[in-house]
Every structure is written in structure tokens, then in C-alpha cells.
Amino acid sequence: MPEGDSVWKLARRLDRQLTGHTVTRSDFRTPRLATRDVAGRAVLGHDTHGKHLLTRLGAVGSSPPATLHSHLRMDGSWSTLGPGKRLPAKLQPHVRLVWTLDDDRVVHGIRLHDLDLVPTDREHDLVGHLGPDPLRDDWDAGEAVRRLAAEPERPFVTALLDQRSVAGFGNLWANELAFLTGVSPWTPIRGVDVERLVERAATMLRHSATVDGAYQVTTGSPVRGDDHWVTGRQRQGCRRCRGPISVVAEVPGDTANRRTWWCPACQPGPGPEGRVRPGAAAVRPRRSSRSATGRR
């Protein structure tokens, strides 16, 4: 799942593959950048803010250093091929950029979203709205706590998925952190210890990104099917109580209400009726956690 740790690891891979090389030919295949050309620019490195990738390019002539901003969403990827190798034909229609490097390797950006090219000193225009990111050197835990707590009635998962509050946590982390906190995914954020949540979330995201074999493993076991507490476990059941795992589909087009997994026994609180639609107020939790999950 492309979350903050996914993009951070991608940035490190691209650093190893591209940094220090010069783009000798560039072809942007998206209307916004169709006339732009970064040939002659050196790749200086990559940075991330949440799920956003920032590829920094050196100055060329009188043009200042530039930054290519991209977002993977659910299906984006980057590929670097050696001389003479070709991208599979089925991917060709989805290529959004092609760069040839000074060693004749070819870089493809596939299904990249929100592509922008700006002077590096204007990066803030593109990512300045995002909340603190635990994978950045400027991580500010106190600010993350303040932003998450600013709307106390927001459901737990909605608050964590809002990249303006804290950046880098997607659906996997929202589901797993709700379980580890011991609350329903739709418990109002005022009902949890937000400082403890931020500390735990930041630690887990860093561990996932930086420790070999720990990528998006939330249980401590890297064995496939045993690596998550609730996510994707509707057939296996809860690892803690052995009871059933419930799952509810996402609301189409609504990034605040993604597909959600939870254990009704281990995570008391409101059920999916606590979802918030854009512009609507949160539904306050029912008194009975059993009736809230639809179980009698």
C-alpha cells in the first residue's frame, strides 16, 4: 500500500539509482508539463512529505534549481532500465515521463499523479498544506497532536487519514493503529490519548520505513497473513481474541472513508454509522458498543 513509508523507501531507492546523474533527454507525457524540458539538469536527490515525492534537480544555465513533485496514489511507480531494455508494452500507455540519463539508462514515471515542476524555493506551494511527517527531520510531534485534537468529534480513522493533520498515514496504518489503541475506527478522536497515539504512530512508521524486513509489519511477525492485526483478516479472524473481523467497504470518492477492518470485541465504540461525510458533523457514539457494531 503506497503510504508515507512506501514513498520514503522509494525516495531512497531513487537516490541510489539517480542522484549524481544528469538528465540528457526528457519527455513529459502529461498536458501540464508537455512543453517542459529538464535536459541538462543533474538529479540532486529526493525528499518526501507524507505521500508526496519531491525530486530535486540542479540549475541549468540561468534557470534555478527545480523540483518535480509527484504523487503515487494507489497505482503510481518509477522504473529505471538499463541501456537497450524496454518497458513492457502494456505499461507504455501509462507512462507520464521518460528521462534518459548520462549513462544511457532510461527512467519511466508510470501512472504518476499531480505532476508539477516548480523552482525548488517554491516547494512550499505544493506541500505547505500538509501536516508534520514523522519521517522528516522537521517532525513536530506537538504540532501533530494539536492538529489532530483540533476537531475532537472527528472519527479516529478520518483524523489519521487527513494529511493536513499528520502526513504519511494511509488506510493500513489507520486501521492497525485503531486496533492497537483499542477503540473502534469511528471513535471520536477526543476519546483517545492523542499524545500517546502520535508517539506510537510515529515510532511504527519509522520502524516500517527504516528496518529491514519490517515494512508495514504491525504485529512483529513478517509471515504473510500474520503481519497485520486486522487489515485483510476478515477470513482469518482476530489474532488477539480469535473472534470475527468485520469489514466495511469504502465510500466511493471519499478519501475520509476508506475500506475499514476492525474487531468488534477488541475495539468497542461506534460502528460505520459513525462515518463522517464531507461537511457533515460526526455522529456521537452509542452507549452500547455491542449494538454499535451491529452484534446482539
C-alpha positions in Angstrom: 0.0 0.0 0.0 1.5 3.4 -1.0 1.7 5.2 2.3 4.3 7.6 3.7 6.8 4.7 4.4 6.3 3.4 0.9 7.2 6.8 -0.7 10.1 7.2 1.7 11.6 3.9 0.7 11.0 4.7 -3.0 12.9 8.0 -2.5 15.9 6.1 -1.0 15.9 3.7 -4.0 15.8 6.6 -6.5 18.6 8.3 -4.6 20.8 5.2 -5.2 19.8 5.0 -8.8 19.6 8.6 -10.0 21.4 11.0 -7.7 24.5 12.5 -9.3 23.4 11.7 -12.8 22.4 14.2 -15.4 19.2 14.0 -17.5 20.2 14.2 -21.1 16.8 13.9 -22.6 13.3 14.4 -21.1 9.8 13.8 -22.3 6.8 14.7 -20.1 3.6 13.0 -21.3 1.1 14.9 -19.3 -0.6 18.1 -20.6 0.5 20.3 -17.7 4.2 19.7 -18.4 4.1 18.8 -22.1 6.3 21.7 -23.1 8.8 21.5 -20.2 12.3 20.2 -20.5 14.7 19.2 -17.8 17.6 18.0 -20.0 20.9 19.3 -18.7 19.8 19.2 -15.1 21.5 16.9 -12.6 19.5 14.9 -10.1 20.4 16.2 -6.7 18.3 13.9 -4.6 14.8 13.1 -3.4 12.8 14.2 -0.4 9.3 13.2 0.8 6.5 14.8 2.7 3.9 12.3 3.6 2.8 10.6 0.4 4.4 13.2 -1.9 7.7 12.7 -3.7 10.0 15.6 -4.4 12.7 15.1 -7.0 15.3 17.9 -6.8 17.1 18.9 -10.0 20.1 21.2 -10.3 20.3 24.6 -12.0 20.9 24.8 -15.7 22.0 28.0 -17.4 20.1 30.9 -15.9 17.3 28.6 -14.7 17.4 28.0 -10.9 17.2 24.6 -9.2 13.8 22.9 -9.8 11.7 20.3 -8.0 9.5 17.7 -9.7 6.6 16.9 -7.5 4.7 13.6 -7.9 2.1 11.6 -6.1 1.8 7.8 -6.4 -1.8 7.4 -5.1 -2.7 3.8 -5.5 -1.0 2.8 -8.7 2.0 5.0 -9.4 5.5 3.7 -9.8 9.0 4.5 -11.1 11.2 2.3 -13.2 14.9 2.6 -14.1 16.0 0.4 -17.0 19.5 -0.3 -18.3 20.6 0.5 -21.9 18.7 -1.4 -24.5 16.0 -2.6 -22.2 12.3 -1.8 -22.8 9.3 -1.3 -20.6 6.6 -3.9 -21.1 4.1 -2.8 -23.9 1.1 -3.0 -21.5 2.7 -0.2 -19.4 3.5 2.2 -22.3 0.1 3.9 -22.3 0.5 4.8 -18.6 4.0 6.4 -18.9 3.9 10.0 -17.7 7.6 10.9 -18.0 10.7 9.5 -19.7 14.2 10.6 -18.8 17.4 9.4 -20.4 20.4 9.7 -18.1 24.1 10.4 -18.9 24.9 6.6 -18.7 22.1 5.7 -21.2 19.7 4.3 -18.5 16.1 5.3 -19.0 13.8 6.3 -16.2 10.0 5.9 -16.6 7.4 7.5 -14.3 4.3 5.3 -14.6 0.8 6.4 -13.6 2.2 9.4 -11.7 -0.4 11.8 -10.4 -0.4 15.5 -9.6 2.8 16.1 -11.5 4.2 19.7 -11.1 7.6 21.3 -11.8 8.5 24.3 -9.8 11.6 26.2 -8.7 12.9 24.5 -5.6 12.3 27.5 -3.4 8.6 27.2 -4.2 8.1 23.6 -2.9 6.0 25.0 -0.1 3.4 26.0 -2.6 2.8 22.3 -3.3 3.2 20.7 0.1 2.9 23.5 2.6 -0.7 22.5 3.5 0.5 19.1 4.8 0.8 18.3 8.5 4.0 17.1 10.2 5.6 13.9 8.9 7.4 11.5 11.3 9.9 10.6 8.5 11.2 14.2 8.1 13.9 15.9 10.0 11.4 18.7 10.9 8.9 16.3 12.5 7.0 18.2 15.2 5.0 15.8 17.4 3.5 18.6 19.4 2.1 20.2 16.2 0.7 16.8 15.1 -1.1 16.5 18.5 -2.5 20.0 18.2 -3.8 19.4 14.7 -5.4 16.0 15.4 -7.1 17.3 18.5 -8.4 20.5 16.9 -11.5 18.7 15.6 -12.4 16.5 18.6 -15.5 14.9 17.1 -13.8 13.6 14.0 -13.7 9.7 13.9 -10.3 8.2 14.6 -9.7 6.9 11.1 -10.9 10.2 9.5 -8.5 12.2 11.6 -5.5 10.0 10.8 -6.3 9.9 7.1 -6.4 13.7 6.9 -2.9 14.6 5.6 -3.3 18.2 6.8 -3.2 17.0 10.4 -0.4 14.5 10.2 1.2 13.3 6.9 2.1 9.8 5.9 -0.5 7.6 7.4 -2.8 5.8 5.0 -5.6 3.3 5.4 -3.4 0.4 6.6 -1.9 2.5 9.4 -5.3 4.0 10.4 -6.8 0.5 10.7 -3.9 -1.0 12.6 -3.5 1.9 15.0 -7.2 1.9 15.8 -6.8 -1.7 16.9 -3.7 -1.1 18.9 -5.3 1.8 20.6 -8.2 -0.5 21.5 -11.0 1.7 20.0 -13.5 1.5 17.2 -12.2 3.1 14.0 -15.1 5.6 14.3 -14.4 6.6 17.9 -14.2 10.4 18.1 -10.6 11.4 18.4 -11.4 13.2 21.7 -11.9 9.7 23.2 -8.2 8.7 22.8 -4.9 9.8 24.3 -3.7 11.8 21.3 -0.2 12.3 22.6 0.2 8.5 23.1 -1.3 7.9 19.6 1.1 10.2 17.9 4.1 8.7 19.7 3.1 5.2 18.8 2.2 6.1 15.2 5.5 7.9 14.6 7.6 5.0 16.1 5.8 2.4 13.9 6.1 4.4 10.7 9.8 5.0 11.2 10.3 1.3 12.1 8.5 0.3 8.9 10.5 2.6 6.7 14.0 2.0 8.1 14.3 -1.5 9.5 15.0 -4.4 7.1 12.1 -6.9 7.0 9.8 -4.6 9.0 8.0 -2.9 6.1 4.3 -2.4 7.0 4.5 -5.3 9.6 2.5 -4.2 12.6 2.4 -7.5 14.6 6.1 -8.2 14.8 5.6 -11.3 12.5 6.6 -10.9 8.9 4.8 -14.0 7.8 2.3 -13.2 5.1 -1.2 -13.3 6.6 0.1 -12.9 10.1 1.7 -9.5 9.6 -1.3 -7.3 10.4 -3.7 -7.2 13.3 -6.9 -6.6 11.5 -6.3 -5.4 7.9 -7.3 -8.0 5.4 -8.1 -10.6 8.1 -11.8 -10.9 7.6 -11.3 -14.6 6.8 -8.7 -15.4 9.5 -10.3 -13.6 12.4 -8.8 -11.6 15.2 -5.2 -12.5 16.3 -6.0 -11.4 19.8 -9.4 -12.8 20.7 -9.9 -15.2 17.8 -13.3 -13.6 17.2 -14.6 -12.4 13.8 -13.1 -9.4 12.0 -15.6 -7.0 10.4 -15.0 -5.1 7.2 -17.0 -2.3 5.6 -16.5 -1.0 2.0 -15.1 2.4 1.3 -17.4 5.3 0.3 -16.6 5.8 -3.4 -14.8 9.1 -4.0 -14.5 9.8 -0.3 -10.9 9.7 1.0 -12.0 10.1 4.6 -14.0 6.8 4.5 -11.8 4.1 3.1 -12.3 0.3 3.4 -12.1 -0.4 7.1 -11.4 -3.5 9.2 -11.9 -3.9 12.9 -12.6 -6.4 15.7 -15.9 -5.5 17.4 -14.9 -7.4 20.5 -11.5 -5.8 21.0 -12.5 -2.4 19.7 -15.6 -1.1 21.4 -17.3 2.0 20.2 -19.4 3.2 17.3 -19.7 1.2 14.1 -19.8 2.5 10.5 -22.8 4.7 11.3 -20.2 7.0 12.9 -18.7 7.8 9.5 -18.5 11.4 8.6 -19.5 12.7 5.1 -17.7 15.8 3.8 -19.1 18.9 5.5 -21.2 16.8 8.0 -20.9 16.6 11.8 -19.7 13.4 13.3 -22.2 11.0 14.8 -21.7 10.7 18.6 -21.0 7.1 19.7 -23.8 5.0 21.1 -23.6 3.9 24.7 -23.6 0.2 23.9 -20.6 -1.0 21.9 -22.4 -4.2 21.0 -25.3 -2.5 19.4 -23.0 0.0 17.7 -21.2 -2.9 15.9 -24.5 -4.5 14.9 -24.0 -7.5 17.2 -26.6 -8.8 19.6 
